[in-house]
Amino acid sequence: MQACRSEVLIVGAGIAGIATALDLLDSGKSIVLLDRDEADAIGGLARESFGGMFFVDSPQQRRQGIRDSTELALRDWHSFAEFGPGDDLPKAWAEAYVHRCTPDVYRWVRKHGVGFFPIVNWVERGEFRPGNSVPRFHMVWGTGKELADCLIAALRRHANAGKLTFRFGHRVDRLLLENGRVCGASGIDEKNGVPFEARAEHVVVASGGINGDLDKVRRHWHTDWNRPPAQLLNGSHRFADGTLHQAVAAAGGNLTHLDKMWNYAAGVHHPRPRKPHHGLSLVPPRSALWLNWRGERIGPQPLVSGFDTRRLVTEICAQERAYSWQVLNHRIALKELAVSGSEFNPSVRDKKIFAFLRDILFGNRWLVEQLTSDCPDFVTAATLPELVEKMNALQGDRSVQLCAVENAVHGYDATIARGRSLMNDEQLRRIGALREYRGDRVRLCKFQRILDTGALPLMAIREFVISRKSLGGIQTDLHSRALSTSGQPIDGLYAVGEAAGFGGGGMHGLRALEGTFLGSCILSGRIAAQAISAYV
């Protein structure tokens, strides 16, 4: 059996684990960092992300003339979260994040060389309840890959880098206990099948959530969402399977709010899948019509992204069949179609400013061509009857009704033709409002008709709910210490990032204001490091 010993054992080399390790190196601790993945995948799901981060009263906001405050941000957070009775720790973590995200996350990542776009994005504005009152979604120039690379480089060049040992390909199955204290972990070195034990004075669980295991996702499906869809795509990390959650529970830890998840409504099958049910999360085009499985426009409140992501999932799961279609044309796709994450945003990921500006000004031609040719959920046609035929051929039945699609498209186009002063359609009103903010205007069509002969071909995208992030997890106190089912800290055990529901076992409540995931991974990791460094 393999064996090792250190002062601190961190299980999981994602952003939360990396942030924890960086601050622990500052205090001179010896660290073993275990991860189940390969060495070139260090950084976890954050490496694959778009890299949006939520900050309050940041330099970027101030330069844009955006007046923000911790009071306003916390009010927005509570509105969106809809915290329930007994959610004292999630509320406390939310307040801590809002107050500390700019001084302890923004300035910290800037110190490590991370840069941001000058324009702040405005997402999760709220629909039936207030969301972000002002733009707060700061995009990393270089995507989540750049964030991971900068922090990994900081680890490797740290003055105490010799005190850090990486062990990849190690699956942790169990926590070790002695006299009621967690003193290490054990599992299998999957490269050679050899068991291992890693002992330490402190153990930090930074292994991500449960959303990479679709069986667990279905088991903990929230009651608001009816029943789980027959087809669910996986947009989470392949090793975010909840194994460490069960190990913590076996050690007496409390798991909470596992039915709280941040899933997306516009998932499509990955053209080059690397895991079962591998999906891509589209940024849904706002000028497209969102239709149900029959081809009827979902309503009466039309679906438009950027206001309440959870509501989109709720509405689609309320349908008889829990998948949907978006109908648009080539011009809309060029201007608005995007995929969340670093893989399909190479100009931003590789920091190629001219390629980025080309895509903004002339459209993502390469992306549209790639998805329409390689992704099985895209169909194109010259006419609506032909489009509906292809939609039904793709689905393998006659469920899409031509009359329903024609009714939706002709009604929408006729409203646009009346002129803006007579556009009595909620989707068009929202497009008009969105275009008032320059961060949205550059990527949004100006009242584009679907049946525009100069904008053909027509396009339909079949979209599925895609599993992404866990908003619940291991309950922790404000020092990132894992708590027992009786509410007491478990000696020697900490949880950070998504494993801890990003803090407190559910700091986001029902909904996230977006951009708070990466930031709370960093903040909860830094808090754990501080608690460990101060431990006597």
C-alpha positions as CSV (number, residue, x, y, z in Angstrom):
1,M,0.0,0.0,0.0
2,Q,1.2,3.5,-0.9
3,A,1.4,5.9,2.1
4,C,2.2,9.6,2.5
5,R,2.0,12.2,5.3
6,S,1.7,16.0,5.3
7,E,0.3,18.7,7.5
8,V,-2.6,19.3,5.1
9,L,-4.3,16.9,2.6
10,I,-6.4,18.6,-0.1
11,V,-8.7,16.3,-2.1
12,G,-9.4,17.9,-5.4
13,A,-7.2,20.1,-7.7
14,G,-9.9,22.4,-9.0
15,I,-9.9,26.1,-8.4
16,A,-11.1,25.7,-4.8
17,G,-8.3,23.3,-4.0
18,I,-5.7,25.4,-5.8
19,A,-6.8,28.5,-3.9
20,T,-6.6,26.7,-0.6
21,A,-3.1,25.4,-1.4
22,L,-1.8,28.8,-2.5
23,D,-2.7,30.5,0.8
24,L,-1.4,27.5,2.8
25,L,2.0,27.7,1.1
26,D,2.1,31.3,2.3
27,S,2.0,30.0,5.9
28,G,4.6,27.3,5.1
29,K,2.4,24.3,5.5
30,S,3.4,21.0,3.9
31,I,0.6,19.9,1.5
32,V,-0.4,16.8,-0.5
33,L,-2.9,17.6,-3.2
34,L,-4.8,14.6,-4.6
35,D,-6.8,14.5,-7.7
36,R,-8.5,11.7,-9.6
37,D,-7.9,13.3,-13.0
38,E,-4.7,13.5,-15.1
39,A,-2.0,16.1,-14.5
40,D,-2.9,18.1,-17.6
41,A,-6.5,18.5,-16.4
42,I,-5.5,20.4,-13.2
43,G,-8.0,23.2,-12.6
44,G,-11.1,21.0,-12.9
45,L,-14.3,22.3,-14.4
46,A,-13.1,25.9,-14.0
47,R,-10.6,25.2,-16.8
48,E,-13.5,24.5,-19.1
49,S,-15.6,27.4,-18.0
50,F,-16.2,30.8,-19.7
51,G,-14.6,32.4,-16.6
52,G,-17.3,34.8,-15.4
53,M,-16.9,36.2,-11.9
54,F,-19.3,38.2,-9.7
55,F,-17.8,41.3,-8.1
56,V,-19.4,44.2,-6.3
57,D,-18.2,47.9,-6.8
58,S,-15.3,46.7,-8.9
59,P,-12.9,49.0,-10.9
60,Q,-14.6,47.9,-14.1
61,Q,-18.0,48.8,-12.8
62,R,-16.8,52.2,-11.6
63,R,-15.1,53.0,-15.0
64,Q,-18.5,52.2,-16.6
65,G,-20.3,54.5,-14.2
66,I,-22.2,51.6,-12.6
67,R,-23.1,52.4,-9.0
68,D,-23.1,49.2,-7.0
69,S,-22.9,48.5,-3.3
70,T,-22.8,45.5,-0.9
71,E,-26.2,46.5,0.4
72,L,-27.8,46.4,-3.1
73,A,-25.9,43.1,-4.0
74,L,-27.0,41.4,-0.8
75,R,-30.6,42.5,-1.4
76,D,-30.5,41.1,-4.9
77,W,-28.9,37.9,-3.6
78,H,-31.7,37.3,-1.0
79,S,-34.4,38.0,-3.6
80,F,-33.0,35.4,-6.0
81,A,-32.0,32.8,-3.4
82,E,-35.4,32.6,-1.7
83,F,-33.7,31.2,1.4
84,G,-35.9,29.0,3.6
85,P,-36.3,28.6,7.3
86,G,-33.1,27.5,9.0
87,D,-30.8,28.7,6.2
88,D,-28.7,30.7,8.7
89,L,-25.4,29.4,7.4
90,P,-26.2,29.9,3.7
91,K,-27.3,33.4,4.5
92,A,-24.1,34.1,6.4
93,W,-22.0,32.8,3.6
94,A,-23.9,34.9,1.1
95,E,-23.2,38.0,3.2
96,A,-19.6,37.1,3.6
97,Y,-19.2,36.6,-0.2
98,V,-20.9,39.9,-1.1
99,H,-18.7,41.8,1.3
100,R,-15.4,40.0,0.5
101,C,-15.6,39.2,-3.2
102,T,-13.9,42.3,-4.4
103,P,-11.1,42.7,-1.8
104,D,-10.4,39.0,-1.2
105,V,-11.2,37.5,-4.7
106,Y,-10.9,40.2,-7.3
107,R,-7.7,41.8,-5.9
108,W,-6.2,38.4,-5.2
109,V,-6.6,37.1,-8.7
110,R,-5.4,40.3,-10.2
111,K,-2.3,40.0,-8.0
112,H,-1.8,36.6,-9.7
113,G,-2.0,38.1,-13.2
114,V,-5.7,37.5,-14.1
115,G,-7.2,40.2,-16.3
116,F,-10.9,41.1,-17.1
117,F,-12.9,42.5,-20.0
118,P,-13.5,46.2,-19.5
119,I,-17.3,45.8,-20.1
120,V,-19.2,44.0,-17.4
121,N,-21.9,41.6,-18.5
122,W,-25.4,41.8,-17.2
123,V,-27.0,38.4,-16.6
124,E,-29.7,37.0,-14.3
125,R,-31.6,40.3,-14.2
126,G,-34.6,38.7,-12.7
127,E,-38.1,38.1,-14.1
128,F,-40.8,37.6,-11.5
129,R,-38.5,38.6,-8.7
130,P,-35.5,41.0,-8.8
131,G,-32.1,39.6,-9.7
132,N,-29.0,41.6,-10.5
133,S,-30.0,45.2,-10.4
134,V,-26.7,46.2,-12.2
135,P,-24.1,44.4,-14.3
136,R,-21.8,42.3,-12.1
137,F,-20.6,39.4,-14.4
138,H,-16.8,40.1,-15.0
139,M,-15.4,38.0,-17.8
140,V,-11.8,36.8,-17.5
141,W,-9.7,37.7,-20.6
142,G,-8.6,34.1,-21.4
143,T,-11.7,32.3,-20.0
144,G,-11.5,29.9,-17.1
145,K,-8.5,28.3,-18.6
146,E,-6.5,31.6,-18.0
147,L,-7.7,31.8,-14.5
148,A,-6.6,28.2,-13.8
149,D,-3.2,28.7,-15.6
150,C,-2.4,31.9,-13.6
151,L,-3.2,30.2,-10.3
152,I,-1.3,27.0,-11.2
153,A,1.7,29.1,-12.2
154,A,1.6,30.9,-8.9
155,L,1.7,27.5,-7.1
156,R,4.7,26.3,-9.1
157,R,6.7,29.4,-8.6
158,H,5.8,29.9,-5.0
159,A,8.8,30.2,-2.6
160,N,7.5,27.2,-0.7
161,A,6.6,25.2,-3.8
162,G,8.8,22.4,-2.5
163,K,6.3,21.8,0.3
164,L,3.6,20.9,-2.2
165,T,3.2,17.4,-3.6
166,F,0.7,16.5,-6.4
167,R,-0.7,13.0,-6.7
168,F,-2.9,12.5,-9.8
169,G,-5.0,9.5,-10.7
170,H,-5.9,9.0,-7.1
171,R,-9.5,8.2,-6.2
172,V,-10.4,8.8,-2.6
173,D,-13.1,6.5,-1.2
174,R,-12.9,7.0,2.5
175,L,-11.9,9.4,5.2
176,L,-9.7,8.1,8.1
177,L,-10.7,8.8,11.7
178,E,-8.8,8.5,14.9
179,N,-10.4,9.4,18.3
180,G,-13.2,11.3,16.5
181,R,-10.8,13.4,14.4
182,V,-10.4,13.1,10.6
183,C,-6.7,12.3,10.0
184,G,-6.4,11.4,6.4
185,A,-8.0,9.6,3.5
186,S,-7.7,6.3,1.6
187,G,-8.5,5.0,-1.8
188,I,-7.0,3.7,-5.0
189,D,-4.2,4.8,-7.3
190,E,-6.2,4.2,-10.5
191,K,-3.1,4.2,-12.7
192,N,-1.8,1.0,-11.2
193,G,-4.7,-0.2,-9.0
194,V,-2.7,0.1,-5.8
195,P,-4.4,1.2,-2.6
196,F,-3.1,4.2,-0.8
197,E,-3.4,6.1,2.5
198,A,-2.6,9.8,2.9
199,R,-2.5,11.0,6.5
200,A,-2.6,14.7,7.6
201,E,-3.4,16.9,10.5
202,H,-6.1,18.6,8.4
203,V,-8.1,17.3,5.4
204,V,-9.8,19.7,2.9
205,V,-12.5,18.3,0.6
206,A,-12.5,20.2,-2.7
207,S,-13.8,17.5,-5.0
208,G,-16.7,19.3,-6.7
209,G,-20.4,18.5,-6.6
210,I,-22.7,15.6,-7.5
211,N,-23.9,16.8,-10.9
212,G,-21.5,14.6,-12.9
213,D,-23.5,11.6,-11.8
214,L,-26.8,11.8,-13.6
215,D,-28.4,9.1,-11.4
216,K,-27.7,11.3,-8.3
217,V,-29.1,14.3,-10.2
218,R,-32.3,12.4,-10.9
219,R,-32.5,11.1,-7.3
220,H,-32.2,14.6,-5.9
221,W,-34.3,16.4,-8.6
222,H,-36.1,19.4,-7.1
223,T,-39.9,19.1,-6.7
224,D,-40.4,22.4,-8.6
225,W,-39.1,20.7,-11.7
226,N,-41.7,18.0,-11.9
227,R,-39.9,14.8,-12.9
228,P,-36.4,14.5,-14.3
229,P,-36.3,14.6,-18.1
230,A,-36.2,11.4,-20.0
231,Q,-33.0,12.6,-21.6
232,L,-30.6,14.6,-19.5
233,L,-27.2,15.8,-20.7
234,N,-24.0,16.1,-18.6
235,G,-22.2,19.4,-18.5
236,S,-20.4,18.8,-15.2
237,H,-17.0,17.3,-14.5
238,R,-16.8,13.6,-15.1
239,F,-15.5,13.0,-11.6
240,A,-18.0,15.2,-9.8
241,D,-19.9,12.2,-8.7
242,G,-20.5,12.7,-5.0
243,T,-18.1,10.0,-3.8
244,L,-16.5,12.4,-1.3
245,H,-19.9,13.6,-0.1
246,Q,-20.7,10.0,0.9
247,A,-17.3,9.7,2.6
248,V,-18.0,12.8,4.6
249,A,-21.5,11.5,5.5
250,A,-19.9,8.3,6.7
251,A,-17.6,10.3,8.9
252,G,-20.6,12.0,10.5
253,G,-20.8,15.1,8.2
254,N,-24.1,16.8,7.3
255,L,-25.2,16.9,3.6
256,T,-27.8,19.6,2.9
257,H,-29.8,21.1,0.0
258,L,-28.7,18.5,-2.5
259,D,-31.9,19.2,-4.5
260,K,-30.7,22.7,-5.2
261,M,-28.9,22.6,-8.6
262,W,-27.9,25.1,-11.3
263,N,-28.9,23.3,-14.5
264,Y,-29.3,24.9,-17.9
265,A,-32.2,24.7,-20.4
266,A,-30.3,24.8,-23.7
267,G,-28.0,21.8,-23.8
268,V,-27.1,20.1,-27.0
269,H,-25.0,16.9,-27.6
270,H,-21.3,17.6,-27.8
271,P,-20.0,16.9,-31.3
272,R,-17.0,15.1,-29.9
273,P,-18.2,13.6,-26.6
274,R,-15.6,12.7,-24.0
275,K,-18.0,11.1,-21.5
276,P,-21.5,9.5,-21.5
277,H,-24.3,12.0,-22.4
278,H,-21.7,14.8,-22.8
279,G,-23.5,18.1,-23.5
280,L,-22.7,21.6,-24.4
281,S,-24.5,24.5,-22.8
282,L,-25.6,27.0,-25.4
283,V,-26.1,30.7,-24.7
284,P,-29.6,30.7,-26.0
285,P,-30.1,33.2,-28.8
286,R,-32.6,35.8,-27.5
287,S,-34.0,36.6,-31.0
288,A,-34.9,32.9,-31.5
289,L,-38.4,31.6,-30.7
290,W,-38.4,29.1,-27.9
291,L,-40.9,26.3,-28.7
292,N,-42.0,23.2,-26.9
293,W,-41.8,19.6,-28.2
294,R,-44.9,20.2,-30.4
295,G,-43.6,23.4,-31.9
296,E,-45.8,25.6,-29.8
297,R,-44.3,28.8,-28.4
298,I,-43.8,28.3,-24.7
299,G,-45.7,30.9,-22.7
300,P,-47.7,32.9,-22.0
301,Q,-44.5,34.5,-20.7
302,P,-42.0,33.7,-23.6
303,L,-38.7,32.2,-22.7
304,V,-35.8,34.6,-23.0
305,S,-32.3,33.9,-21.5
306,G,-30.5,36.3,-19.2
307,F,-33.3,36.9,-16.7
308,D,-34.0,33.7,-14.7
309,T,-32.1,30.6,-15.7
310,R,-34.0,28.5,-13.2
311,R,-37.3,29.5,-14.6
312,L,-36.3,28.3,-18.1
313,V,-35.6,24.8,-16.7
314,T,-38.9,24.9,-14.7
315,E,-41.0,25.8,-17.7
316,I,-39.4,23.1,-19.9
317,C,-39.7,20.4,-17.3
318,A,-43.4,21.3,-16.9
319,Q,-44.0,20.3,-20.5
320,E,-45.3,16.8,-21.4
321,R,-41.9,16.1,-22.9
322,A,-39.0,17.9,-21.2
323,Y,-37.0,19.1,-24.2
324,S,-37.5,22.1,-26.4
325,W,-36.7,23.7,-29.8
326,Q,-35.4,27.1,-30.7
327,V,-36.3,28.4,-34.2
328,L,-34.2,31.1,-35.8
329,N,-32.3,32.0,-39.0
330,H,-28.8,32.2,-40.1
331,R,-28.4,35.9,-39.4
332,I,-29.6,35.5,-35.8
333,A,-27.2,32.6,-35.4
334,L,-24.3,34.6,-36.6
335,K,-25.0,37.4,-34.2
336,E,-26.2,35.6,-31.1
337,L,-25.3,31.9,-31.1
338,A,-22.7,31.1,-28.5
339,V,-21.5,28.2,-26.4
340,S,-20.7,28.6,-22.7
341,G,-17.1,27.6,-21.8
342,S,-13.6,27.9,-23.1
343,E,-13.6,25.1,-25.7
344,F,-15.8,27.0,-28.2
345,N,-14.5,30.5,-27.5
346,P,-11.0,30.2,-28.8
347,S,-10.4,33.9,-29.5
348,V,-11.2,34.7,-25.9
349,R,-9.4,31.6,-24.5
350,D,-6.3,32.3,-26.5
351,K,-6.5,36.1,-26.0
352,K,-6.6,36.9,-29.7
353,I,-8.1,40.4,-29.7
354,F,-8.5,40.7,-33.5
355,A,-10.2,37.4,-33.9
356,F,-12.5,38.3,-31.0
357,L,-13.4,41.6,-32.7
358,R,-13.9,39.8,-36.0
359,D,-16.5,37.5,-34.4
360,I,-18.2,40.4,-32.7
361,L,-18.4,42.5,-35.9
362,F,-19.1,39.8,-38.5
363,G,-20.5,37.0,-36.5
364,N,-19.3,33.6,-35.3
365,R,-19.2,32.0,-38.8
366,W,-16.9,29.2,-37.8
367,L,-19.0,28.3,-34.8
368,V,-22.3,28.3,-36.8
369,E,-20.7,26.2,-39.5
370,Q,-19.2,23.7,-37.0
371,L,-22.4,23.3,-35.0
372,T,-24.7,23.0,-38.0
373,S,-22.4,20.4,-39.6
374,D,-21.3,18.4,-36.5
375,C,-23.9,18.7,-33.8
376,P,-26.8,16.3,-34.3
377,D,-29.3,18.7,-32.6
378,F,-29.1,21.4,-35.4
379,V,-31.2,21.3,-38.6
380,T,-31.5,23.9,-41.4
381,A,-33.9,24.5,-44.2
382,A,-35.1,27.0,-46.8
383,T,-38.8,26.9,-45.7
384,L,-40.8,26.3,-42.6
385,P,-42.4,23.1,-44.0
386,E,-39.0,21.7,-44.8
387,L,-37.7,22.7,-41.4
388,V,-40.5,21.0,-39.6
389,E,-39.9,17.8,-41.7
390,K,-36.3,17.8,-40.6
391,M,-37.2,18.5,-37.0
392,N,-39.5,15.5,-37.0
393,A,-37.0,13.3,-38.8
394,L,-34.4,14.2,-36.1
395,Q,-36.8,13.3,-33.3
396,G,-38.0,10.2,-35.1
397,D,-41.7,10.9,-34.8
398,R,-44.3,13.4,-36.0
399,S,-44.6,15.4,-32.8
400,V,-43.7,18.8,-34.2
401,Q,-46.8,20.4,-35.8
402,L,-46.3,22.6,-38.8
403,C,-49.4,24.7,-37.9
404,A,-48.0,25.4,-34.5
405,V,-44.6,26.5,-35.8
406,E,-46.2,28.6,-38.5
407,N,-48.5,30.3,-36.0
408,A,-45.6,31.2,-33.7
409,V,-43.3,32.4,-36.5
410,H,-45.9,34.4,-38.5
411,G,-47.3,36.0,-35.3
412,Y,-43.8,37.1,-34.1
413,D,-42.8,38.4,-37.5
414,A,-46.1,40.3,-37.9
415,T,-45.5,42.0,-34.6
416,I,-42.0,43.2,-35.6
417,A,-43.4,44.5,-38.9
418,R,-45.8,46.8,-37.1
419,G,-42.8,48.8,-35.8
420,R,-41.3,49.3,-32.4
421,S,-44.1,51.5,-31.0
422,L,-46.6,48.7,-31.6
423,M,-44.5,45.7,-30.6
424,N,-46.9,44.2,-28.0
425,D,-44.8,41.1,-27.4
426,E,-42.9,40.5,-24.2
427,Q,-39.9,38.9,-26.0
428,L,-39.5,42.0,-28.2
429,R,-39.9,44.3,-25.3
430,R,-37.1,42.5,-23.6
431,I,-34.9,42.7,-26.6
432,G,-35.5,46.4,-26.8
433,A,-34.5,46.7,-23.1
434,L,-31.5,44.5,-23.5
435,R,-30.2,46.6,-26.4
436,E,-30.1,49.7,-24.1
437,Y,-27.1,48.2,-22.4
438,R,-24.0,48.3,-24.6
439,G,-22.7,45.0,-23.2
440,D,-25.7,43.3,-24.8
441,R,-26.2,45.4,-27.8
442,V,-23.1,44.3,-29.6
443,R,-24.3,40.6,-29.5
444,L,-28.0,41.1,-30.1
445,C,-30.0,41.5,-33.3
446,K,-32.3,44.5,-33.7
447,F,-35.8,43.1,-34.0
448,Q,-34.9,40.4,-36.5
449,R,-37.8,38.6,-38.3
450,I,-37.5,34.9,-38.6
451,L,-38.8,34.6,-42.2
452,D,-36.5,37.2,-43.6
453,T,-35.4,36.1,-47.1
454,G,-32.1,37.9,-46.6
455,A,-31.4,36.0,-43.4
456,L,-31.9,32.4,-44.6
457,P,-31.5,29.5,-44.1
458,L,-33.9,28.8,-41.3
459,M,-32.5,26.8,-38.3
460,A,-34.0,24.8,-35.5
461,I,-32.0,23.6,-32.5
462,R,-33.3,20.8,-30.3
463,E,-32.3,21.5,-26.7
464,F,-32.2,19.4,-23.6
465,V,-31.8,20.2,-19.9
466,I,-28.1,19.9,-19.1
467,S,-26.7,19.1,-15.6
468,R,-24.1,21.6,-14.5
469,K,-23.5,22.6,-10.8
470,S,-24.6,21.6,-7.3
471,L,-25.9,24.4,-5.1
472,G,-26.1,22.2,-2.1
473,G,-23.4,20.0,-0.5
474,I,-21.4,19.5,2.7
475,Q,-22.5,21.9,5.4
476,T,-19.8,24.2,6.7
477,D,-19.4,27.0,9.1
478,L,-17.9,30.4,8.3
479,H,-14.4,28.9,8.8
480,S,-15.0,26.3,6.1
481,R,-15.1,23.6,8.8
482,A,-17.3,20.6,7.9
483,L,-20.2,20.3,10.3
484,S,-21.7,17.1,11.8
485,T,-25.4,16.2,11.7
486,S,-25.6,17.8,15.2
487,G,-24.1,21.1,13.9
488,Q,-20.7,20.7,15.5
489,P,-17.4,21.1,13.6
490,I,-15.8,17.8,12.7
491,D,-12.2,18.1,14.0
492,G,-9.7,18.1,11.2
493,L,-12.2,18.3,8.3
494,Y,-12.9,21.2,5.9
495,A,-14.9,21.5,2.7
496,V,-14.6,24.2,0.1
497,G,-16.0,25.2,-3.3
498,E,-18.8,23.2,-4.9
499,A,-18.3,20.3,-2.5
500,A,-19.6,22.7,0.2
501,G,-22.5,24.1,-1.9
502,F,-19.9,26.8,-2.5
503,G,-20.1,27.6,1.2
504,G,-22.4,26.7,4.1
505,G,-24.0,23.8,2.2
506,G,-26.0,26.1,0.0
507,M,-25.1,29.8,-0.1
508,H,-27.0,30.4,-3.4
509,G,-30.3,29.1,-2.2
510,L,-32.6,28.3,-5.2
511,R,-30.8,30.5,-7.7
512,A,-27.4,32.0,-8.4
513,L,-26.7,35.5,-9.6
514,E,-24.1,33.9,-11.9
515,G,-20.4,34.4,-11.7
516,T,-20.5,33.6,-8.0
517,F,-19.3,30.0,-8.5
518,L,-15.6,30.6,-9.3
519,G,-15.5,33.4,-6.8
520,S,-16.9,31.4,-4.0
521,C,-14.5,28.5,-4.8
522,I,-11.6,30.9,-4.2
523,L,-13.1,32.6,-1.2
524,S,-14.1,29.4,0.6
525,G,-10.6,27.9,-0.1
526,R,-8.9,31.0,1.2
527,I,-11.1,30.9,4.3
528,A,-10.2,27.3,4.9
529,A,-6.5,28.0,4.6
530,Q,-6.8,30.9,7.0
531,A,-8.5,28.6,9.6
532,I,-5.9,25.9,9.2
533,S,-3.0,28.3,9.5
534,A,-4.5,29.7,12.7
535,Y,-5.3,26.3,14.2
536,V,-3.8,25.5,17.5
